């Protein structure tokens, strides 16, 4: 009877703690969103830096609806709040899951949580410094120079375009971490991943079409790094799979 009750005894503290941690997480997100909304004007100025760098320092964004500017500041502030609260959210998740894991797996989970945050930030920075200026230059400036049209970008459209691109690249850089975790758990192998590379390329560009704004350049700029990230994930799975076999031997 004790054997049957042990799994339930392990999960009861998790369920009890989860309720409290969810409340704490909601409070943290609310505080972060409040801070983000307060500094939303500064955050929008930072988001505009690639735009001004390409279009010129005197370029401006416009709004055409009474609530458009306000809604833009709110969206930027809330997203910034979620990002600011992300380390605390990972910590809360850690305290919930840690009691049911072995000590070695606890350390691995904490390492993967930290690695996930780092890779998301790295992907967003890559999108901000590398892809966003290239997309603005190709989609706006070059066509403005070649045609008789003049660009008047709405602040809401620019913000949606930029944030969607940054989040897409942040999520894309999570691929090697996910592959590493699955490989470490023994759910996938490097050989299987390598043989499925041709199919992965198709899925990668389909995902790029969904995650990025609807233009070919940003889809290519996301698809190519995703292919490289997939190959790096294969390499990580091969290395850690090899180490696991050695540990087993």
C-alpha positions in Angstrom: 0.0 0.0 0.0 2.9 2.3 0.7 4.2 1.7 -2.8 0.9 2.7 -4.3 0.6 5.8 -2.2 4.2 7.0 -2.8 3.5 8.6 -6.2 0.5 10.5 -4.8 2.6 11.6 -1.7 5.2 12.9 -4.1 2.7 14.9 -6.2 0.6 16.4 -3.4 3.2 18.9 -2.3 3.6 19.9 -5.9 -0.1 20.6 -6.4 -0.3 22.5 -3.1 2.8 24.6 -3.9 1.6 25.2 -7.5 -1.4 27.1 -6.4 0.7 29.5 -4.3 3.4 29.8 -6.9 0.8 30.7 -9.6 -0.5 33.5 -7.4 3.1 34.8 -6.8 3.8 34.6 -10.5 0.7 36.6 -11.4 1.8 39.3 -8.9 5.3 39.3 -10.3 3.9 39.7 -13.9 1.6 42.5 -12.7 4.5 44.4 -11.0 6.7 43.9 -14.1 3.9 45.1 -16.4 3.4 48.2 -14.2 7.2 49.0 -14.4 7.2 48.3 -18.2 4.2 50.6 -18.8 5.9 53.3 -16.8 9.0 53.1 -19.0 7.1 52.2 -22.2 8.1 55.5 -23.8 11.8 54.7 -23.3 11.3 51.2 -24.5 9.6 52.4 -27.6 12.6 54.7 -28.2 14.9 51.7 -27.9 12.7 49.7 -30.3 12.9 52.6 -32.8 16.7 52.7 -32.9 17.1 50.3 -35.8 14.4 52.1 -37.7 16.1 55.5 -37.2 19.5 54.0 -38.0 18.2 52.9 -41.4 15.6 55.6 -42.3 17.5 58.6 -40.7 17.3 60.4 -37.4 14.5 62.7 -38.5 12.1 59.9 -39.5 8.9 59.6 -37.6 6.2 57.0 -36.9 2.5 58.0 -37.1 -0.8 57.0 -35.5 -4.2 57.3 -37.2 -6.6 56.3 -34.4 -7.2 58.0 -31.0 -6.3 54.9 -29.0 -3.5 53.6 -31.2 -0.6 55.3 -29.4 -2.0 54.3 -26.0 -2.5 50.7 -27.0 1.0 50.5 -28.4 2.5 51.7 -25.1 0.4 49.2 -23.2 1.5 46.3 -25.4 5.1 47.2 -25.1 4.9 47.6 -21.3 3.1 44.3 -20.7 5.5 42.3 -22.9 8.4 44.0 -21.1 6.9 43.1 -17.8 6.6 39.4 -18.7 10.2 39.4 -19.9 11.3 41.1 -16.6 9.4 38.6 -14.5 10.6 35.6 -16.5 13.6 34.8 -14.2 11.3 34.8 -11.2 8.8 32.6 -13.1 11.5 30.1 -13.9 12.5 30.2 -10.2 8.9 29.5 -9.1 8.7 26.6 -11.6 12.0 25.3 -10.2 10.7 25.3 -6.6 7.6 23.4 -7.7 9.4 20.7 -9.7 12.5 20.3 -7.6 10.9 18.1 -4.8 10.0 15.3 -7.2 13.4 15.2 -8.9 16.5 13.4 -7.9 19.4 15.7 -6.9 21.3 15.3 -10.1 18.2 16.0 -12.1 17.5 19.1 -10.0 20.8 20.5 -11.1 20.1 19.6 -14.7 16.7 21.3 -14.6 18.1 24.5 -13.1 20.9 24.4 -15.8 18.3 24.0 -18.6 16.1 26.8 -17.1 19.1 29.2 -17.1 20.1 28.0 -20.6 16.6 28.6 -21.9 16.6 32.2 -20.6 20.0 32.9 -22.1 19.2 31.5 -25.5 15.9 33.4 -25.7 17.7 36.7 -25.0 20.4 35.8 -27.5 17.9 35.1 -30.2 16.0 38.4 -29.5 19.3 40.4 -29.6 20.2 38.7 -32.9 16.8 39.8 -34.3 17.2 43.3 -32.9 20.7 44.0 -34.1 20.9 41.8 -37.2 17.5 41.1 -38.7 15.3 44.1 -37.9 17.6 46.7 -39.6 18.0 44.4 -42.6 14.2 44.0 -42.9 13.5 47.7 -42.5 16.2 48.5 -45.1 14.8 45.9 -47.6 11.1 46.4 -47.1 10.9 50.2 -46.5 14.0 52.2 -47.5 14.9 50.4 -50.7 11.3 50.4 -52.1 10.9 54.1 -51.0 14.0 54.9 -53.0 13.0 52.9 -56.1 9.4 54.1 -56.3 7.5 57.3 -56.0 5.9 56.2 -52.8 6.8 57.8 -49.4 6.8 55.7 -46.3 4.4 56.7 -43.5 4.6 53.9 -40.9 2.0 53.5 -38.3 3.4 53.1 -34.8 1.1 50.1 -34.1 2.2 48.3 -37.3 5.9 49.0 -36.7 5.6 47.8 -33.1 3.7 44.6 -34.0 6.2 43.9 -36.8 9.2 44.4 -34.5 8.0 42.6 -31.4 6.8 39.6 -33.5 10.2 39.4 -35.1 12.1 39.6 -31.8 9.9 37.0 -30.1 10.1 34.7 -33.1 13.9 34.8 -33.0 13.9 34.3 -29.3 11.8 31.2 -29.6 13.8 29.9 -32.5 17.0 29.9 -30.5 15.3 27.5 -28.0 15.5 24.7 -30.6 18.9 23.3 -29.6 17.9 23.4 -25.9 14.8 21.4 -26.5 16.7 18.9 -28.7 19.3 18.6 -26.0 16.7 17.9 -23.3 14.9 15.3 -25.4 18.3 13.7 -26.3 19.4 13.6 -22.7 16.1 11.9 -21.8 16.7 9.3 -24.5 13.6 10.3 -26.5 15.5 11.1 -29.7 18.9 10.2 -31.1 21.4 12.1 -33.2 21.2 9.5 -36.0 17.4 9.9 -36.3 17.7 13.7 -36.3 20.4 13.7 -38.9 18.3 11.4 -41.2 15.3 13.7 -40.8 17.2 16.9 -41.7 15.6 17.2 -45.1 12.2 17.1 -43.5 13.3 19.4 -40.8 14.2 22.0 -43.4 10.7 22.0 -44.8 9.2 22.3 -41.3 11.7 25.0 -40.4 10.6 27.3 -43.3 7.0 26.6 -42.6 7.5 27.6 -39.0 9.4 30.7 -40.2 6.4 31.6 -42.4 4.1 31.4 -39.4 6.3 33.1 -36.8 7.6 36.0 -38.8 5.8 38.9 -40.6 4.5 37.9 -44.1 7.5 38.8 -46.2 10.1 36.6 -47.8 13.2 38.3 -46.4 12.5 37.8 -42.7 11.3 34.3 -43.4 14.7 33.5 -45.0 16.6 35.3 -42.3 14.8 33.2 -39.7 14.8 29.9 -41.7 18.6 29.8 -42.3 19.6 30.3 -38.6 17.0 27.7 -37.7 18.7 25.2 -40.0 22.0 26.0 -38.3 20.4 25.7 -34.9 19.0 22.3 -35.9 22.4 21.1 -36.9 23.9 22.4 -33.6 21.1 20.6 -31.8 22.0 17.4 -33.6 25.7 17.9 -32.5 24.6 18.4 -28.9 22.5 15.3 -28.9 25.3 13.3 -30.3 27.8 14.6 -27.7 25.5 14.1 -24.7 24.2 10.8 -26.1 27.7 9.6 -26.4 28.5 10.6 -22.9 25.4 8.9 -21.6 26.4 5.7 -23.3 29.9 6.0 -21.7 28.3 6.6 -18.3 26.0 3.5 -18.8 29.0 1.4 -19.8 
